[in-house]
Amino acid sequence: MFKILRDPLFHFVLLGMLLFAVYYLINPPDEVVSDNLILITQGDIDRFRQIYKKQWQSDPSPQQLDALIDAQVREEVLYREALAMGLDKDDAIVRRRMAQKVEFLITDVTLPDDVDDEELKAFYDARAADYTRAARLSFRHIYFNPERRGARVVDEAEATLQTLRATSAGLTVAEDLGDSFLLRTQFQRESTEDIARQLGKEFAAKIVTLKPGSWQGPVSSGYGIHLVFVYEREAAAPYPFAQIRERIKNDFLFELRRKRNDEVLEKLKSRYQIIVEGN
């Protein structure tokens, strides 16, 4: 019994029954309108006024309100005629939209109003890699242009590296040891993701492995060859739970929505005989 009460499909059916009951409370059987009657209620008119005022920051004039009512009547007439002609039956856009509405109804019924931190922390722990901040690096590089130096580019970079190491050169070495570079030659606390966007994934993957405090290389990028001096490195680390709780909650609800929709859909599919010709 309790298992049935927790079943998302039971909740979905219950919502449909509730909507049906509310409709008949508002429209008792002796007041239900016929199919050929279009009724614009006072509630509809009030809603038109509210929509107009929200959009234009003023109340509609009598003429403007009449135009809104006429537009609603026109839409309803055309909608009913389209249904009568069966135009909704073979329209892929209409079918997709109606299917989406059912999915939204399933979501409204099956998703919890709130999620406690215990569930969110379990979700966070299970997906630690998704909530880990990329490593950050501060470094300077010397660039060697392969178009200018040709086949000598790697040898000349290595020779410069030997000179830097022999002289125990630090971070502040002369700019003219290499070639001019279009982008920056010094980066401060840049994430490996940002470095990859600017200098390429191969470059970022290599320099994150370099030991800070000395000139190293050569390191290749899409631009050419570099010698690199890493002077600060912050290792990759998970974002604190409290800092990204809302992001975790949104991800959790997204996954839960997908899971519940799939569960309900499987149960709804069991009501049909599904034949795929050719399989």
Order of alpha helices (4+ residues) and beta strands (2+ residues): alpha-alpha-alpha-alpha-alpha-alpha-beta-beta-alpha-alpha-beta-alpha-alpha-beta-beta-beta-alpha
